[in-house]
Structure formats: structure tokens, C-alpha cells
Amino acid sequence: QVQLVESGGGSVQAGGSLRLFCVVSNYPHGLYMENYCMGWFRQAPGKEREGVAFWGSGGRTSYADSGNVRFIISQDKPRNTLYLQMDSLKPEDTAMYFCAAVQCRRWQLIQSRADFTSWGQGTQVTVSS
């Protein structure tokens, strides 16, 4: 399976911004980032892991909270990196953020936690009041 390594988390005051990074490596032979659907998930203490933003293999995006315009998911295939730009952060955004990936067909977009087969170790985001 591909390996995922997240970074970019940290502590920030409410209203601040962070950009998370997920570097993908160890692709199976003949496969590239374009062959994978990816996503960002988060898990706060006492809560289940929930989806935040999703990137389809054809570049289509979706967000778990369609009314949330504070987060933007993007991808840089030459750098094998998935990003999550987070603006106007709130204390309730505090969580461990995970990157996930699963091989998928062109133009697919996967959003179910159970469908992702590769996960990073997570990066902590803490937003203070």
C-alpha cells in the first residue's frame, strides 16, 4: 500500500490559518497519484473519526460540510502531495487530522471512511480561544 505522511499541524488562535500536507510515497509499480482517491479526516477526543474533505481521482472535490467554506482541499501531483488549507479556524476544529487514500477509477470520488485502505499517522491541530 502507499505510504502517507502528514505534517503542518500545530497550535493556532481562533481565526487563524493552517495548511496541512500529506506526502504520498511507495506507489505500487505502474501506479501514480492520479490513480488514487484521497481525503482528509479528523478525530477529536471522545468522537469518532469523521471526513472533512475529499479529492477524487479526476480532481473532483467534495466536503463533508457543504456549508463550510473555510477549508479547501488541493493536490500537487508532481510533488505527490495532498493539501488542506484551513482558514478561520475555530476551537471545535481541534482534532487529530489524518490523510487517507484508496486506489480508484478515473473520476471516482470516495467519501466513506471504511473504503479508504491507506492512512497516515495524523497531525495534531489545536485551536485556542
C-alpha positions in Angstrom: 0.0 0.0 0.0 1.0 3.6 -0.5 2.6 5.4 2.5 1.2 8.7 3.7 2.9 11.2 6.0 1.0 14.2 7.3 2.6 17.5 8.5 1.6 21.1 9.0 -0.4 20.8 12.2 0.2 22.9 15.2 -1.4 25.3 17.7 -3.1 28.4 16.4 -5.5 31.0 17.9 -9.1 31.1 16.8 -9.4 32.8 13.4 -6.0 31.8 12.3 -5.0 29.5 9.5 -3.0 26.3 8.9 -2.1 24.3 5.8 -1.8 20.6 6.2 0.4 18.4 4.0 0.2 14.8 3.1 3.1 13.3 1.1 2.4 10.1 -0.7 5.1 7.5 -1.4 5.7 3.8 -2.1 3.3 3.6 -5.0 2.8 0.1 -6.4 4.5 -0.4 -9.7 2.8 1.4 -12.5 0.5 3.5 -10.3 0.6 7.2 -9.7 -1.2 9.7 -7.5 -3.8 10.1 -10.3 -4.9 6.5 -9.7 -6.0 7.3 -6.1 -8.9 8.9 -4.4 -7.8 10.8 -1.3 -9.3 12.5 1.7 -8.8 14.3 5.0 -10.4 13.1 8.1 -10.2 14.3 11.7 -10.9 12.8 15.1 -11.4 14.8 18.3 -11.2 13.2 21.8 -14.4 11.3 22.6 -15.6 11.4 19.0 -15.4 9.1 16.0 -13.2 9.9 13.0 -15.1 12.0 10.5 -14.5 13.0 7.0 -13.5 16.6 6.3 -12.7 17.0 2.6 -12.2 14.6 -0.3 -10.3 14.6 -3.6 -11.4 12.4 -6.5 -9.1 10.8 -8.9 -10.2 13.2 -11.6 -9.7 16.2 -9.5 -13.3 16.5 -8.3 -13.7 17.6 -4.7 -16.3 17.5 -2.0 -16.6 18.5 1.6 -18.4 16.7 4.4 -19.9 20.0 5.5 -21.1 21.6 2.2 -21.8 24.8 4.1 -18.2 25.1 5.3 -16.2 27.4 3.1 -13.3 27.6 5.5 -11.4 24.6 4.2 -10.0 23.8 0.7 -8.5 20.6 -0.4 -6.0 20.6 -3.3 -3.3 18.3 -4.8 0.1 18.7 -6.4 0.7 15.5 -8.4 4.4 16.3 -9.3 5.1 16.7 -5.6 3.0 13.8 -4.6 1.3 16.0 -2.0 -2.3 16.5 -0.9 -3.1 19.7 0.9 -5.8 21.0 3.3 -5.9 24.8 3.6 -7.8 25.7 6.8 -8.8 29.3 7.4 -10.9 31.0 10.1 -10.2 28.1 12.5 -12.4 27.6 15.4 -11.8 25.7 18.7 -14.2 23.0 17.5 -11.7 22.3 14.7 -9.3 20.9 17.3 -8.5 17.3 16.4 -6.0 14.9 15.0 -6.1 15.2 11.2 -5.5 12.2 9.1 -4.8 11.7 5.4 -6.2 8.7 3.6 -6.0 7.1 0.2 -7.5 4.3 -1.8 -6.9 3.2 -5.4 -9.9 4.1 -7.5 -11.0 4.6 -11.1 -10.9 7.8 -13.1 -13.5 10.4 -11.9 -14.4 8.4 -8.8 -14.7 10.2 -5.5 -14.6 8.2 -2.3 -16.0 9.6 0.9 -16.7 6.7 3.2 -14.1 6.1 5.9 -14.4 2.3 5.6 -13.4 2.5 1.9 -10.0 4.0 2.4 -7.2 1.5 2.7 -4.1 3.6 3.5 -3.8 6.0 6.4 -1.2 8.4 7.7 -0.3 8.7 11.4 -2.0 12.0 11.8 -1.0 15.6 12.6 -2.5 17.4 15.6 -4.4 20.7 15.1 -5.2 22.7 18.2 -7.2 25.9 18.1 -7.4 28.1 21.2 -10.0 30.6 22.0 
